[in-house]
Amino acid sequence: MMKNKFLLVTMSTLTAITLAACGDTEETEMNPADPDNQNEMNEEMDKDTEEDMGHGDMSHSSSGEVPEGLMESANPTFEVGSQASISADHMAGMDGAEATIVGAYDTTVYALSFTPTTGGEPIENHKWVIHEELKDVGDTPLAAGDKAVIAADHMAGMDGAEATIDSAEETTVYMVDFTTTDSGEKVTNHKWVTQSELSAK
């Protein structure tokens, strides 16, 4: 009789522990069909996509220092201190954000591809690096297909990497402050946004 009671208590205890463990598992698993989980899953996908694009280690904020020889724009479309809407997706939460213009400069801006000096997958069509952020290239703008060494640290492994120019454009580039539309992150002195990526508020 005592043996049966002991077995019954033991079985009850084990059952309770098993049910509790199952309950914890169900709470931690994410059900894709649950609308409450959709935003969290989408944010994770955006983060993974950004990292796949090679922008996961990108320094979106900067000190505000500009390269030597970079000329301020005498008559920019968007004056320093003014507001503009960003139409670019260099990072998650950038497209549609309201920007405050911090600086405006006339230069040649490049989209380029390179392999980070820290290793990893090649970065393709990175936007943007300006002429003054390339080493020993002189004053003449480069063209698509040209090669140059990067002297900028917008992201890990960029400074010192050999790049191939994908496109080049003479335009006004802007340094901007903005708050991301997704996470509310405050980005200061972001380099760079081009004239065509901004529109009046």
C-alpha positions in Angstrom: 0.0 0.0 0.0 2.8 2.4 1.0 4.6 1.4 -2.2 1.6 2.3 -4.3 1.2 5.7 -2.7 4.9 6.4 -3.3 4.6 5.5 -7.0 1.4 7.7 -7.3 3.2 10.7 -5.8 6.2 10.2 -7.9 4.1 9.9 -11.1 2.1 13.0 -10.2 5.3 15.0 -9.7 6.9 13.9 -12.9 3.7 14.7 -14.8 3.6 18.2 -13.3 7.2 18.9 -14.2 6.7 17.7 -17.8 3.6 19.9 -18.3 5.4 22.9 -16.9 8.3 22.3 -19.3 5.9 22.0 -22.2 4.2 25.2 -21.2 7.5 27.1 -21.1 8.4 25.8 -24.6 5.1 26.9 -26.0 5.5 30.4 -24.6 9.0 30.8 -26.1 8.2 29.5 -29.5 7.0 32.2 -32.0 3.9 31.4 -33.9 4.1 33.0 -37.4 0.3 33.0 -37.7 0.0 35.2 -34.6 -0.4 38.9 -35.8 1.3 40.0 -32.6 4.5 38.3 -33.7 4.5 39.7 -37.2 6.3 42.9 -36.4 9.0 41.2 -34.4 9.6 38.7 -37.2 9.7 41.5 -39.8 12.3 43.4 -37.7 14.5 40.3 -37.5 14.2 39.8 -41.3 15.2 43.5 -41.9 18.1 43.1 -39.6 19.3 39.9 -41.3 18.8 41.5 -44.7 20.9 44.6 -43.7 23.7 42.3 -42.4 23.6 40.3 -45.6 24.0 43.5 -47.6 27.2 44.1 -45.6 25.9 47.1 -43.7 25.6 45.4 -40.3 28.9 47.0 -39.1 28.3 50.4 -40.7 28.8 53.4 -38.6 25.7 55.4 -39.5 26.7 58.3 -37.1 30.0 60.1 -37.4 32.1 62.8 -35.7 31.1 65.3 -38.3 34.7 65.7 -39.5 35.1 66.0 -43.3 38.1 65.1 -45.5 40.7 67.7 -46.2 40.0 69.6 -49.5 36.2 69.0 -49.5 34.5 72.2 -50.6 31.3 73.4 -49.0 28.5 74.1 -51.6 28.1 77.8 -52.2 24.4 77.5 -53.1 22.9 74.1 -52.1 19.3 73.2 -52.8 19.0 72.2 -49.1 20.6 74.8 -46.8 22.3 73.9 -43.6 19.7 73.8 -40.8 16.8 73.1 -43.2 14.6 70.0 -43.2 14.2 67.4 -46.0 12.7 63.9 -46.5 15.1 61.1 -47.2 14.4 58.7 -50.1 17.1 56.2 -49.7 17.5 52.9 -47.9 21.2 52.7 -47.0 20.1 51.4 -43.7 16.8 50.1 -42.1 14.5 53.0 -41.1 16.2 55.6 -43.3 13.7 55.7 -46.2 11.0 58.3 -45.4 12.9 59.8 -42.3 13.0 63.5 -41.8 16.5 64.9 -42.1 18.1 68.0 -40.7 20.9 69.2 -43.1 24.2 69.5 -41.2 26.5 70.1 -44.2 26.4 70.5 -48.0 29.4 69.8 -50.2 30.1 69.8 -54.0 32.1 66.7 -55.0 32.0 63.5 -57.0 30.2 60.7 -55.2 30.8 57.0 -55.9 29.0 53.8 -55.5 31.7 51.1 -55.2 32.4 47.5 -54.5 35.1 46.1 -52.3 36.1 43.2 -50.0 36.5 44.3 -46.4 40.1 44.2 -45.0 38.7 42.3 -42.0 37.5 39.5 -44.3 34.0 38.3 -45.1 31.8 38.6 -48.1 32.5 41.3 -50.8 30.3 44.5 -50.4 28.7 45.4 -53.7 27.4 48.8 -54.8 28.1 50.5 -51.5 26.6 54.0 -51.3 28.3 56.4 -50.8 32.0 57.3 -50.8 33.1 60.7 -52.0 36.2 61.6 -54.1 38.0 63.1 -51.1 37.7 59.7 -49.3 39.8 57.9 -51.8 43.6 57.7 -51.5 46.0 59.4 -54.0 43.5 59.8 -56.8 44.3 63.4 -57.7 41.6 65.9 -58.7 40.2 64.2 -61.8 37.0 62.3 -61.1 37.1 58.5 -61.5 34.8 56.5 -63.8 33.0 53.2 -63.6 35.5 50.3 -63.6 38.4 52.4 -62.1 40.0 51.1 -59.0 41.0 53.0 -55.9 41.9 52.6 -52.2 39.3 53.8 -49.7 40.3 56.2 -46.9 37.1 56.2 -45.0 35.7 54.2 -42.1 31.9 54.2 -42.6 32.0 50.5 -41.7 34.4 47.9 -40.4 37.0 46.8 -42.9 36.4 49.7 -45.3 39.5 51.8 -44.6 42.4 50.6 -46.7 40.3 48.3 -48.9 40.8 48.3 -52.7 37.5 49.3 -54.4 36.1 49.1 -57.9 34.0 52.1 -58.9 30.5 51.1 -59.9 29.1 54.5 -60.7 30.2 58.2 -60.4 28.2 61.4 -60.2 29.2 65.0 -59.7 26.6 66.4 -57.3 26.0 68.0 -54.0 26.3 65.6 -51.1 24.8 66.2 -47.6 25.7 65.3 -44.1 22.4 64.8 -42.2 20.9 64.1 -38.8 17.8 62.0 -38.6 15.8 59.6 -36.5 15.1 56.1 -37.9 11.5 55.4 -38.7 11.6 51.8 -37.3 13.6 51.8 -34.1 13.8 55.5 -33.3 17.6 55.5 -33.3 19.1 59.0 -33.5 21.7 59.2 -36.3 24.0 62.2 -36.3 26.3 63.5 -39.0 25.4 60.7 -41.4 27.7 60.5 -44.5 26.4 60.8 -47.2 23.0 61.5 -48.8 23.0 62.8 -52.4 20.9 65.6 -53.8 18.6 63.2 -55.6 17.9 61.3 -52.4 16.3 64.3 -50.7 13.0 66.1 -51.2 11.5 69.2 -49.7 9.2 68.8 -46.7 
